[in-house]
Amino acid sequence: MTVSSMESRQGLRGQLNKLRNLAQPFFLPLDQASGWQFVGLLVALLFCVGGLVLVALTGLIGLFEQLLPEVTEKYFGGVSSTIAGIWSSAWGVVFSGLFLMGGAAFLAMRQQLRNRRWLHWLMLGVIVLMLLTVNGINAGIGFIARDLTNALVAKQEDGFYRILIIYACCFVVALPIRVSQIFFTFKLGIIWRDWLSRSLIGDYMRNRAYYVLNPNDEQATDVDNPDQRITDDTRSFTSQSLQFTLGVFDALLTFSLNILILWSISTTLTLSLFGYASFATAVLVISGRKLVKINFDQLRYEADFRYGLVHIRNNAESIAFYSGEEPEAAETERRLGSVVRNFNLLIIWRVIIDVMRRSIGYAGNFFPYLVMAVPYFAGEIDYGGFIQANFAFGMVEGSLFYVVNQIEELAQFTAGISRLEGFQSEVEQVSREARGADPVQQGAESIVVRHADLTPPGADQPIVRDLSLSVGETDKLLVVGPSGCGKTSLLRMISGLWSPSQGYVERPPTGELLFIPQKPYMLLGSLREQLCYPTDEGRFSDDQLRHVLDEVNLSTLSTRYPDLDVKQDWPRILSLGEQQRLAFGRLLLNAPRFVVLDEATSALDVATEDHLYALLRQRELAVISIGHRPTLKQFHDSVLELSGNGDWRLMPATSYDFERS
């Protein structure tokens, strides 16, 4: 075996594993069923549906024979004799055994079908049942087309119109079945998308994966644009998975129902079709592999371009203040250039694939004429048989060329699988690492740092060495130092976002420690939700919320917006000073025991700053602050001075002199 063939097999195996990791959990738990069991259950579904259809068709034909024996004999005699032949031969035993095997497989896996997974299988089974019914009607239409053509050639007017009525009835019956199949397909698709999106969002928000992955740092992670992966990629994956799965089922059913008809008409035509389809499929699949990477890049470039535009919208005022239209336009055009260049490459390969596909399709139109002309002119078959052979050839050809006809969509689907499964794997990796040993321990009664070295991610040198300190329930610590010395990084370690490279940290449990950054977080929501975040707003009355706004000198805000449920673009409407006061109101409502403030009053005047720190002192909260103003010293008991090279000093606040530092 050559190296390239081994790599191809490994690549295919890897892609199938990615597909299994994404698709199987919706139908079967990954930890309770193997991939082969999943595939086996899909085959078992076909056995069950096929058995049900055979039983139903047997009963229906039996009913017609009792009520309309002459019509059944004249127009459905072939179907009746075929069913009778199945039950009177070994095929009846085989089909019954397959049906029982399929039912037994689902019965054996009943434990894995809990949590409404049985509903997913039921809906898929209904869709497959409808596909099989429509394919059965299509197979019957081939016989009707033969008789209709012969009646037309023989000028048998009465027989022609009777057959034409039956032909019309087939379409009347098939139409609602096909419409229902489309409805259930879309319904199952949106259920799957909802389930998968909720699963990914839950994993993304768990263990701070959204923070660890850091999607905005392109050098630190391979996971770009997680928003697109959860929205667009999830939508495409679920819809295309159903499309391809049902397409394969449809192709198998079409092939099974028409290959025997084609074989009975012409063995030569059937064998020619197999040889021609094998060659054409191999050529197009090999050529289409290039599309996978190009489509993968196109998804990323499109997402990067969209993110750049969202970034401009979210920072419109800052850009306007800087008059930064030119650099923003240049960056946006650069991202657009990547989209256009890659799409131009995509156009070339799409044209190449399309030319090859159309050439193969045009060539396929000649095969029935080339092969069937000889027996037709020799009088071995009539014109109706020629038409039926052409019809069956087209149906079998379509099933054999299913992959070829979907080569571009398959390339997009494969690229989407890689992106979505890559995101899922990264999120799961964060969870696995979070379950390991963590030097940051929660649940303590105070904040304790013991012999900790703090090294920022991606750096080699620690910004703090051998740090030891303790902040009790009423202690107040002020952290000072030059810009870039690591003050905010220290707060990240204390808050549990970063872990020390040496030593360990103890901190209070989640909910008892609240961090307020210099630029407070403003969520997408109402004024009520802004104040209460992250606590449930139902805990507080309107009077409590208005009282807190008054306490933090934001009474004008409650006057401007008497309806606390009003939703606005708060980061744009509120100044930074108002946002910082709103964050203090949020702090007072959440009532934690420990507060970490990262220059949280930098945009406020000294009088307002004094007022807010006085509120914290009244509530006897433990406080860790970062600040540069000498006026902050009076609100703290101790000062931790960082130098930036790893050294530090811890001293009483009364002994620290801002002017000498």
C-alpha positions as CSV (number, residue, x, y, z in Angstrom):
1,M,0.0,0.0,0.0
2,T,1.4,3.4,-1.0
3,V,1.9,6.3,1.5
4,S,-0.7,8.4,-0.3
5,S,-3.3,5.7,-0.1
6,M,-2.6,5.1,3.6
7,E,-2.9,8.9,4.2
8,S,-6.2,8.9,2.3
9,R,-7.6,6.0,4.4
10,Q,-6.5,7.7,7.6
11,G,-8.0,11.0,6.4
12,L,-11.3,9.3,5.6
13,R,-11.2,7.4,8.9
14,G,-10.6,10.7,10.8
15,Q,-13.4,12.4,9.0
16,L,-15.8,9.6,9.8
17,N,-14.8,9.8,13.4
18,K,-15.5,13.5,13.4
19,L,-18.9,12.9,11.8
20,R,-19.7,10.2,14.4
21,N,-18.7,12.6,17.3
22,L,-21.2,15.1,16.0
23,A,-24.0,13.0,14.8
24,Q,-24.2,10.0,17.0
25,P,-25.0,11.7,20.4
26,F,-28.3,12.9,19.0
27,F,-29.4,9.3,18.4
28,L,-27.2,7.3,20.7
29,P,-24.8,8.2,23.6
30,L,-21.2,8.2,22.6
31,D,-20.1,6.4,25.8
32,Q,-22.8,3.7,25.6
33,A,-22.7,2.7,21.9
34,S,-19.9,2.3,19.3
35,G,-19.9,3.7,15.9
36,W,-20.6,0.2,14.4
37,Q,-23.7,-0.1,16.7
38,F,-24.9,3.3,15.4
39,V,-24.5,2.2,11.8
40,G,-26.1,-1.1,12.6
41,L,-29.1,0.6,14.1
42,L,-29.4,2.7,10.9
43,V,-29.5,-0.5,8.9
44,A,-31.9,-2.0,11.4
45,L,-34.2,1.0,10.8
46,L,-34.3,0.1,7.1
47,F,-35.1,-3.5,7.9
48,C,-38.0,-2.4,10.2
49,V,-39.4,0.1,7.7
50,G,-39.0,-2.3,4.8
51,G,-40.8,-5.0,6.7
52,L,-43.7,-2.7,7.7
53,V,-44.1,-1.6,4.0
54,L,-44.1,-5.2,2.8
55,V,-46.8,-6.2,5.4
56,A,-48.9,-3.1,4.6
57,L,-48.6,-3.7,0.8
58,T,-49.6,-7.3,1.3
59,G,-52.7,-6.3,3.2
60,L,-53.6,-3.6,0.7
61,I,-53.3,-5.8,-2.3
62,G,-55.3,-8.5,-0.4
63,L,-58.1,-5.9,0.2
64,F,-58.1,-4.8,-3.4
65,E,-58.4,-8.5,-4.5
66,Q,-61.4,-8.9,-2.3
67,L,-63.1,-5.6,-3.3
68,L,-62.0,-5.1,-6.9
69,P,-60.6,-8.4,-8.2
70,E,-60.8,-7.5,-12.0
71,V,-59.1,-4.1,-11.6
72,T,-56.4,-5.7,-9.4
73,E,-55.8,-8.5,-11.9
74,K,-55.6,-6.1,-14.9
75,Y,-53.5,-3.3,-13.5
76,F,-51.8,-4.7,-10.4
77,G,-51.4,-8.3,-11.4
78,G,-47.6,-7.9,-11.5
79,V,-47.5,-6.5,-8.0
80,S,-49.9,-9.1,-6.7
81,S,-47.9,-12.0,-8.2
82,T,-44.6,-10.5,-7.0
83,I,-45.9,-10.3,-3.4
84,A,-47.3,-13.8,-3.6
85,G,-44.0,-15.1,-4.9
86,I,-42.1,-13.5,-2.0
87,W,-44.3,-15.1,0.7
88,S,-44.3,-18.5,-1.1
89,S,-40.5,-18.6,-1.4
90,A,-37.4,-18.3,0.7
91,W,-37.5,-14.5,0.3
92,G,-40.5,-14.4,2.7
93,V,-38.4,-16.0,5.4
94,V,-35.4,-13.7,4.6
95,F,-37.5,-10.5,4.8
96,S,-39.3,-11.7,7.9
97,G,-35.9,-12.5,9.5
98,L,-34.5,-9.1,8.6
99,F,-37.6,-7.4,10.1
100,L,-37.3,-9.3,13.3
101,M,-33.6,-8.6,13.5
102,G,-34.2,-4.9,13.1
103,G,-36.9,-4.9,15.8
104,A,-34.6,-6.9,18.1
105,A,-31.8,-4.4,17.6
106,F,-33.9,-1.5,18.8
107,L,-35.2,-3.6,21.7
108,A,-31.6,-4.4,22.7
109,M,-30.6,-0.8,22.6
110,R,-33.7,0.5,24.5
111,Q,-31.6,1.8,27.4
112,Q,-29.6,4.0,25.0
113,L,-32.8,5.4,23.5
114,R,-33.9,7.2,26.6
115,N,-34.0,11.0,27.0
116,R,-36.3,11.3,24.0
117,R,-33.8,9.7,21.6
118,W,-36.5,7.2,20.7
119,L,-38.5,10.1,19.2
120,H,-35.6,11.0,16.9
121,W,-35.5,7.5,15.6
122,L,-39.2,7.4,15.2
123,M,-39.2,10.6,13.1
124,L,-36.3,9.3,11.0
125,G,-38.3,6.1,10.5
126,V,-41.4,7.9,9.3
127,I,-39.3,9.9,6.8
128,V,-37.7,6.7,5.5
129,L,-41.1,5.1,5.3
130,M,-42.3,8.0,3.1
131,L,-39.2,7.7,0.9
132,L,-39.8,4.0,0.4
133,T,-43.4,4.7,-0.5
134,V,-42.5,7.3,-3.0
135,N,-39.8,5.1,-4.5
136,G,-42.3,2.2,-4.8
137,I,-44.7,4.5,-6.6
138,N,-41.9,5.6,-8.9
139,A,-41.0,1.9,-9.7
140,G,-44.7,1.3,-10.5
141,I,-44.7,4.4,-12.8
142,G,-42.1,2.6,-14.9
143,F,-44.5,-0.2,-15.7
144,I,-47.3,2.3,-16.3
145,A,-45.1,4.3,-18.7
146,R,-44.4,1.1,-20.6
147,D,-48.1,0.2,-21.0
148,L,-49.1,3.8,-21.7
149,T,-46.5,4.0,-24.5
150,N,-47.6,0.7,-26.0
151,A,-51.2,1.8,-25.9
152,L,-50.3,5.0,-27.6
153,V,-48.3,3.3,-30.3
154,A,-51.0,0.7,-30.9
155,K,-53.6,3.5,-30.9
156,Q,-55.7,1.8,-28.2
157,E,-57.7,4.9,-27.1
158,D,-59.8,3.3,-24.4
159,G,-56.8,1.5,-22.8
160,F,-54.7,4.6,-23.1
161,Y,-57.1,6.8,-21.1
162,R,-57.6,4.1,-18.4
163,I,-53.9,3.8,-17.9
164,L,-53.6,7.6,-17.9
165,I,-56.1,7.9,-15.1
166,I,-54.0,5.4,-13.0
167,Y,-50.9,7.4,-13.9
168,A,-52.6,10.6,-12.6
169,C,-53.7,8.8,-9.4
170,C,-50.1,7.8,-8.7
171,F,-49.1,11.5,-8.6
172,V,-52.2,12.4,-6.5
173,V,-51.1,9.8,-3.9
174,A,-47.4,10.7,-4.1
175,L,-47.8,14.4,-3.7
176,P,-49.0,14.6,0.0
177,I,-46.5,11.8,0.9
178,R,-43.6,13.8,-0.6
179,V,-44.8,17.0,1.1
180,S,-45.1,15.3,4.4
181,Q,-41.6,13.9,4.0
182,I,-40.2,17.4,3.4
183,F,-42.1,18.7,6.5
184,F,-40.8,15.9,8.8
185,T,-37.3,16.3,7.4
186,F,-37.3,20.0,8.3
187,K,-38.9,19.3,11.6
188,L,-36.3,16.7,12.6
189,G,-33.6,19.1,11.3
190,I,-34.6,22.0,13.6
191,I,-35.0,19.6,16.6
192,W,-31.4,18.3,15.9
193,R,-30.1,21.9,15.5
194,D,-31.7,23.0,18.7
195,W,-30.3,20.0,20.6
196,L,-26.8,20.4,19.2
197,S,-26.7,24.1,19.6
198,R,-27.8,23.9,23.3
199,S,-25.2,21.2,23.9
200,L,-22.4,23.3,22.3
201,I,-23.5,26.4,24.2
202,G,-23.6,24.5,27.5
203,D,-20.1,23.2,26.9
204,Y,-18.8,26.6,25.7
205,M,-20.0,28.3,28.9
206,R,-18.9,25.5,31.2
207,N,-15.5,25.8,32.9
208,R,-15.0,29.2,31.4
209,A,-14.2,27.6,28.0
210,Y,-15.3,30.8,26.3
211,Y,-12.5,32.6,28.2
212,V,-9.8,29.9,27.8
213,L,-10.3,29.5,24.1
214,N,-10.0,33.3,23.7
215,P,-11.4,33.5,20.1
216,N,-10.1,37.1,19.6
217,D,-6.4,36.0,20.0
218,E,-5.7,34.4,16.7
219,Q,-2.2,33.3,17.8
220,A,-3.4,31.5,20.9
221,T,-6.1,29.3,19.5
222,D,-7.1,27.4,16.4
223,V,-10.8,28.1,17.2
224,D,-11.7,31.1,15.1
225,N,-15.2,32.7,15.2
226,P,-17.0,30.4,17.7
227,D,-20.2,32.4,17.1
228,Q,-20.2,31.2,13.5
229,R,-19.5,27.6,14.4
230,I,-22.4,27.5,16.9
231,T,-24.8,29.3,14.5
232,D,-24.0,28.8,10.8
233,D,-22.0,25.6,11.0
234,T,-24.5,23.9,13.3
235,R,-27.4,24.8,11.0
236,S,-25.5,23.6,7.9
237,F,-24.3,20.4,9.6
238,T,-27.7,19.3,10.8
239,S,-29.6,20.1,7.6
240,Q,-26.9,18.6,5.3
241,S,-26.5,15.5,7.5
242,L,-30.2,14.8,7.1
243,Q,-30.0,15.6,3.4
244,F,-27.1,13.2,2.8
245,T,-28.4,10.5,5.1
246,L,-31.8,10.5,3.5
247,G,-30.3,11.0,0.1
248,V,-28.3,7.8,0.6
249,F,-31.4,6.0,1.9
250,D,-33.3,7.3,-1.2
251,A,-30.5,6.2,-3.5
252,L,-30.4,2.7,-2.0
253,L,-34.1,2.3,-2.2
254,T,-34.2,3.6,-5.8
255,F,-31.4,1.3,-6.7
256,S,-33.0,-1.7,-5.1
257,L,-36.4,-1.2,-6.7
258,N,-35.1,-0.5,-10.2
259,I,-32.0,-2.6,-10.6
260,L,-34.1,-5.9,-10.9
261,I,-36.3,-4.2,-13.5
262,L,-33.3,-3.0,-15.5
263,W,-31.6,-6.4,-15.2
264,S,-34.7,-8.2,-16.4
265,I,-34.9,-5.9,-19.5
266,S,-31.2,-5.9,-20.4
267,T,-28.2,-7.5,-18.7
268,T,-25.8,-5.7,-21.1
269,L,-27.2,-2.3,-20.2
270,T,-27.0,-3.0,-16.5
271,L,-23.3,-4.1,-16.6
272,S,-22.4,-1.1,-18.8
273,L,-24.0,1.2,-16.3
274,F,-22.0,-0.3,-13.4
275,G,-18.7,0.1,-15.3
276,Y,-19.4,3.6,-16.4
277,A,-20.6,4.7,-13.0
278,S,-17.6,3.3,-11.2
279,F,-15.1,5.1,-13.4
280,A,-17.0,8.4,-13.4
281,T,-17.5,8.4,-9.6
282,A,-13.8,7.6,-8.9
283,V,-12.6,10.5,-11.2
284,L,-15.0,13.0,-9.7
285,V,-14.4,12.0,-6.0
286,I,-10.6,12.3,-6.5
287,S,-11.0,15.7,-8.2
288,G,-13.4,16.9,-5.6
289,R,-11.0,16.4,-2.6
290,K,-9.5,19.8,-3.4
291,L,-12.8,21.5,-2.8
292,V,-12.8,20.4,0.9
293,K,-9.8,22.6,1.9
294,I,-11.0,25.5,-0.3
295,N,-14.5,25.4,1.3
296,F,-12.9,25.2,4.8
297,D,-10.9,28.4,4.1
298,Q,-13.9,30.1,2.6
299,L,-16.0,29.5,5.7
300,R,-13.2,31.0,7.9
301,Y,-12.6,34.1,5.6
302,E,-16.3,34.8,5.4
303,A,-16.6,34.7,9.2
304,D,-13.5,36.9,9.7
305,F,-15.0,39.4,7.3
306,R,-18.3,39.5,9.1
307,Y,-16.6,39.8,12.5
308,G,-14.6,42.8,11.3
309,L,-17.9,44.5,10.4
310,V,-19.4,43.6,13.8
311,H,-16.3,45.0,15.4
312,I,-16.8,48.4,13.7
313,R,-20.4,48.5,14.8
314,N,-19.6,47.7,18.4
315,N,-16.9,50.4,18.5
316,A,-18.5,53.0,16.3
317,E,-18.1,55.9,18.8
318,S,-14.4,55.2,19.6
319,I,-13.6,55.0,15.9
320,A,-15.4,58.2,15.2
321,F,-13.5,60.0,18.0
322,Y,-10.2,58.8,16.5
323,S,-11.4,59.6,13.0
324,G,-10.1,56.1,12.3
325,E,-12.2,55.4,9.2
326,E,-9.2,54.9,6.9
327,P,-7.4,52.1,8.9
328,E,-10.8,50.4,9.7
329,A,-11.7,50.5,6.0
330,A,-8.2,49.1,5.1
331,E,-8.6,46.3,7.6
332,T,-12.1,45.5,6.4
333,E,-11.0,45.5,2.8
334,R,-8.1,43.2,3.6
335,R,-10.5,40.7,5.1
336,L,-12.8,41.1,2.0
337,G,-9.8,40.5,-0.2
338,S,-9.2,37.1,1.5
339,V,-12.8,36.2,0.8
340,V,-12.6,37.3,-2.9
341,R,-9.2,35.6,-3.6
342,N,-10.3,32.3,-2.1
343,F,-13.7,32.4,-3.8
344,N,-12.0,33.0,-7.2
345,L,-10.0,29.8,-6.5
346,L,-13.3,28.1,-5.5
347,I,-14.9,29.3,-8.8
348,I,-12.1,27.6,-10.8
349,W,-12.5,24.3,-9.1
350,R,-16.3,24.4,-9.2
351,V,-16.2,25.0,-12.9
352,I,-13.7,22.1,-13.3
353,I,-16.0,19.8,-11.3
354,D,-19.1,21.0,-13.1
355,V,-17.7,20.4,-16.5
356,M,-16.7,16.9,-15.6
357,R,-20.0,16.2,-14.0
358,R,-22.0,17.5,-16.9
359,S,-19.8,15.6,-19.4
360,I,-20.5,12.4,-17.5
361,G,-24.2,13.3,-17.4
362,Y,-24.4,13.9,-21.1
363,A,-22.6,10.7,-21.9
364,G,-25.1,8.8,-19.7
365,N,-27.9,9.9,-22.0
366,F,-26.5,8.0,-24.9
367,F,-26.0,4.6,-23.1
368,P,-29.7,3.4,-23.3
369,Y,-29.9,4.3,-27.0
370,L,-26.6,2.7,-27.9
371,V,-27.3,-0.6,-26.0
372,M,-31.1,-0.9,-26.5
373,A,-31.1,0.1,-30.2
374,V,-29.9,-3.4,-31.3
375,P,-32.6,-5.5,-29.5
376,Y,-35.3,-3.0,-30.5
377,F,-34.5,-3.0,-34.2
378,A,-34.2,-6.8,-33.9
379,G,-37.8,-6.9,-32.6
380,E,-36.8,-8.5,-29.3
381,I,-38.5,-5.7,-27.3
382,D,-41.3,-3.3,-28.0
383,Y,-41.2,0.5,-27.8
384,G,-42.8,0.4,-24.4
385,G,-40.1,-1.8,-23.1
386,F,-37.5,0.5,-24.6
387,I,-39.1,3.4,-22.7
388,Q,-39.2,1.4,-19.5
389,A,-35.5,0.5,-19.8
390,N,-34.6,4.1,-20.4
391,F,-36.7,5.1,-17.3
392,A,-35.1,2.4,-15.1
393,F,-31.7,3.3,-16.4
394,G,-32.2,6.9,-15.4
395,M,-33.4,5.9,-11.9
396,V,-30.5,3.5,-11.3
397,E,-28.0,6.0,-12.7
398,G,-29.3,8.7,-10.4
399,S,-28.8,6.5,-7.4
400,L,-25.3,5.4,-8.4
401,F,-24.3,9.0,-9.1
402,Y,-25.7,10.4,-5.9
403,V,-22.3,11.2,-4.5
404,V,-21.1,12.7,-7.8
405,N,-24.1,14.9,-8.1
406,Q,-23.6,16.2,-4.5
407,I,-19.8,16.6,-4.8
408,E,-19.8,20.4,-4.2
409,E,-22.3,20.1,-1.3
410,L,-20.3,17.2,0.1
411,A,-17.1,19.4,0.1
412,Q,-18.9,22.1,2.0
413,F,-20.3,19.5,4.4
414,T,-16.9,18.0,5.0
415,A,-15.4,21.4,5.7
416,G,-18.2,22.2,8.1
417,I,-17.7,19.0,9.9
418,S,-14.0,19.8,10.5
419,R,-14.8,23.3,11.9
420,L,-17.7,22.2,14.1
421,E,-16.0,19.1,15.4
422,G,-12.7,21.0,16.0
423,F,-14.7,23.5,18.1
424,Q,-16.4,20.7,20.0
425,S,-13.0,19.0,20.7
426,E,-11.4,22.2,21.9
427,V,-14.3,22.8,24.3
428,E,-14.1,19.2,25.6
429,Q,-10.4,19.6,26.1
430,V,-11.0,22.6,28.3
431,S,-13.3,20.5,30.4
432,R,-10.8,17.7,30.7
433,E,-8.1,20.1,31.8
434,A,-10.5,21.8,34.3
435,R,-11.1,18.4,35.9
436,G,-7.4,18.0,36.6
437,A,-5.5,19.3,39.5
438,D,-6.2,23.0,40.0
439,P,-3.9,25.1,42.2
440,V,-6.8,27.6,42.6
441,Q,-9.0,26.2,45.4
442,Q,-12.5,27.4,46.0
443,G,-14.6,27.4,49.1
444,A,-12.2,29.1,51.5
445,E,-13.3,31.7,54.1
446,S,-10.7,34.2,52.9
447,I,-8.3,34.8,50.0
448,V,-5.0,33.2,50.6
449,V,-2.0,33.2,48.2
450,R,1.0,30.9,49.2
451,H,4.4,31.1,47.5
452,A,2.8,31.7,44.1
453,D,4.7,32.4,40.9
454,L,2.5,34.0,38.2
455,T,3.5,33.6,34.6
456,P,1.1,34.9,31.9
457,P,0.1,32.4,29.2
458,G,2.6,32.3,26.4
459,A,5.3,34.0,28.5
460,D,8.5,32.6,30.1
461,Q,9.2,35.0,32.9
462,P,7.0,35.3,35.9
463,I,5.6,38.8,36.7
464,V,5.3,37.9,40.4
465,R,7.6,35.5,42.3
466,D,6.9,33.7,45.6
467,L,4.0,35.9,46.5
468,S,2.3,35.2,49.8
469,L,-0.6,37.2,51.3
470,S,-4.0,36.8,52.9
471,V,-7.2,38.9,52.7
472,G,-9.7,38.2,55.4
473,E,-13.4,39.1,55.5
474,T,-12.9,42.7,56.5
475,D,-9.4,43.3,55.1
476,K,-8.8,45.9,52.4
477,L,-5.8,45.6,50.1
478,L,-4.6,48.2,47.5
479,V,-2.5,46.9,44.7
480,V,-0.2,49.6,43.1
481,G,2.7,49.7,40.6
482,P,3.7,51.0,37.2
483,S,1.6,50.3,34.1
484,G,2.3,46.8,32.7
485,C,3.7,45.4,36.0
486,G,1.0,42.7,36.2
487,K,-1.6,44.2,38.6
488,T,-4.6,43.0,36.5
489,S,-2.9,39.7,36.0
490,L,-2.7,39.3,39.7
491,L,-6.4,39.9,40.0
492,R,-7.0,37.3,37.3
493,M,-5.2,34.8,39.4
494,I,-7.1,35.7,42.5
495,S,-10.4,35.5,40.7
496,G,-9.5,32.1,39.3
497,L,-9.2,33.0,35.6
498,W,-5.4,32.2,35.6
499,S,-3.5,29.6,37.6
500,P,-0.1,30.1,39.3
501,S,2.8,28.3,37.8
502,Q,4.0,27.6,41.3
503,G,2.3,27.6,44.7
504,Y,-1.5,27.8,45.2
505,V,-4.4,30.1,45.8
506,E,-7.4,29.7,48.0
507,R,-10.5,31.9,47.4
508,P,-14.2,32.0,48.4
509,P,-16.7,30.1,46.4
510,T,-18.4,31.5,43.3
511,G,-21.0,34.1,44.2
512,E,-19.1,35.4,47.2
513,L,-16.4,37.1,45.2
514,L,-17.3,39.7,42.6
515,F,-14.8,41.3,40.1
516,I,-15.4,44.7,38.6
517,P,-13.1,45.8,35.7
518,Q,-12.3,49.3,34.7
519,K,-14.8,49.1,31.8
520,P,-17.8,47.3,33.3
521,Y,-19.5,44.6,31.3
522,M,-22.8,45.7,29.8
523,L,-25.0,42.8,28.7
524,L,-27.7,42.7,26.0
525,G,-30.8,43.4,28.1
526,S,-32.9,45.7,30.2
527,L,-31.9,48.2,32.8
528,R,-33.2,45.8,35.4
529,E,-31.0,43.0,34.0
530,Q,-28.0,45.3,34.0
531,L,-28.4,46.0,37.7
532,C,-29.0,42.5,38.8
533,Y,-26.5,40.7,36.6
534,P,-25.5,37.9,37.2
535,T,-28.2,37.3,39.8
536,D,-31.8,36.5,39.0
537,E,-33.7,39.9,38.7
538,G,-36.8,38.4,40.3
539,R,-35.1,38.6,43.7
540,F,-35.4,42.4,43.8
541,S,-38.3,44.8,43.7
542,D,-38.5,48.0,41.6
543,D,-38.1,50.0,44.8
544,Q,-34.9,48.2,45.7
545,L,-33.5,48.8,42.3
546,R,-34.3,52.5,42.3
547,H,-32.9,52.9,45.8
548,V,-29.6,51.4,44.7
549,L,-29.5,53.7,41.7
550,D,-29.9,56.6,44.2
551,E,-27.1,55.2,46.4
552,V,-24.6,55.3,43.5
553,N,-25.7,58.7,42.3
554,L,-27.6,57.5,39.3
555,S,-31.1,58.9,40.3
556,T,-31.2,60.7,36.9
557,L,-31.1,57.3,35.2
558,S,-34.2,56.1,36.9
559,T,-35.8,59.4,36.0
560,R,-34.9,59.1,32.3
561,Y,-36.0,55.4,32.3
562,P,-38.9,55.0,34.7
563,D,-39.6,51.6,33.1
564,L,-36.8,49.4,34.3
565,D,-37.5,46.8,31.6
566,V,-36.6,49.2,28.8
567,K,-33.8,47.8,26.6
568,Q,-31.2,50.1,25.1
569,D,-27.7,50.0,23.7
570,W,-26.3,50.7,27.2
571,P,-22.6,50.8,26.3
572,R,-23.3,53.6,23.8
573,I,-25.9,55.5,25.9
574,L,-24.1,55.5,29.2
575,S,-20.7,57.3,29.7
576,L,-17.9,55.3,31.3
577,G,-18.5,57.0,34.6
578,E,-22.2,56.1,34.6
579,Q,-21.2,52.5,33.7
580,Q,-18.8,52.3,36.6
581,R,-21.5,53.6,39.0
582,L,-24.0,51.1,37.6
583,A,-21.4,48.4,38.2
584,F,-21.2,49.5,41.9
585,G,-25.0,49.3,42.0
586,R,-24.7,45.8,40.7
587,L,-22.2,45.0,43.4
588,L,-24.5,46.3,46.2
589,L,-27.3,44.2,44.9
590,N,-25.3,41.0,44.6
591,A,-23.8,41.6,48.1
592,P,-20.7,39.4,47.9
593,R,-18.3,39.1,50.8
594,F,-15.2,39.9,48.7
595,V,-14.9,42.5,46.0
596,V,-12.0,42.8,43.4
597,L,-11.9,46.3,41.8
598,D,-9.6,46.9,38.8
599,E,-9.5,50.7,38.6
600,A,-13.3,50.5,38.9
601,T,-13.5,54.3,39.8
602,S,-11.0,55.6,37.3
603,A,-13.6,57.6,35.3
604,L,-15.2,59.2,38.5
605,D,-14.4,62.4,40.3
606,V,-12.8,62.1,43.7
607,A,-16.0,63.0,45.6
608,T,-18.0,60.2,43.9
609,E,-15.1,57.8,44.4
610,D,-15.1,58.6,48.1
611,H,-18.8,58.1,48.3
612,L,-18.7,54.6,46.6
613,Y,-15.9,53.4,48.8
614,A,-17.8,54.6,51.8
615,L,-20.7,52.4,50.7
616,L,-18.3,49.4,50.7
617,R,-17.0,50.3,54.1
618,Q,-20.5,50.5,55.5
619,R,-21.2,47.0,54.3
620,E,-17.9,45.7,55.8
621,L,-16.8,44.0,52.6
622,A,-13.3,42.7,52.0
623,V,-11.8,44.7,49.1
624,I,-8.9,44.3,46.8
625,S,-8.4,47.4,44.6
626,I,-6.1,48.4,41.8
627,G,-5.6,52.2,41.6
628,H,-3.2,55.0,41.0
629,R,-4.9,57.8,43.0
630,P,-3.3,58.6,46.4
631,T,-6.9,59.3,47.7
632,L,-7.6,55.5,47.6
633,K,-5.0,54.8,50.4
634,Q,-7.5,56.0,53.1
635,F,-9.9,53.2,52.2
636,H,-7.4,50.4,52.5
637,D,-5.5,48.7,55.3
638,S,-2.5,47.3,53.3
639,V,-0.7,48.2,50.1
640,L,0.9,45.6,47.7
641,E,3.4,47.2,45.4
642,L,4.5,45.3,42.3
643,S,7.6,46.2,40.4
644,G,7.0,44.3,37.2
645,N,10.2,42.1,37.4
646,G,8.7,39.7,39.8
647,D,9.6,41.6,43.0
648,W,6.9,42.9,45.4
649,R,6.4,44.7,48.7
650,L,3.5,44.3,51.1
651,M,3.2,47.1,53.8
652,P,0.6,48.9,55.9
653,A,-1.3,51.6,54.0
654,T,-0.2,54.2,56.5
655,S,3.5,53.5,55.7
656,Y,3.1,53.8,51.9
657,D,4.0,57.0,50.2
658,F,2.7,57.5,46.6
659,E,5.1,60.3,45.9
660,R,8.2,58.1,46.6
661,S,7.0,55.1,44.7
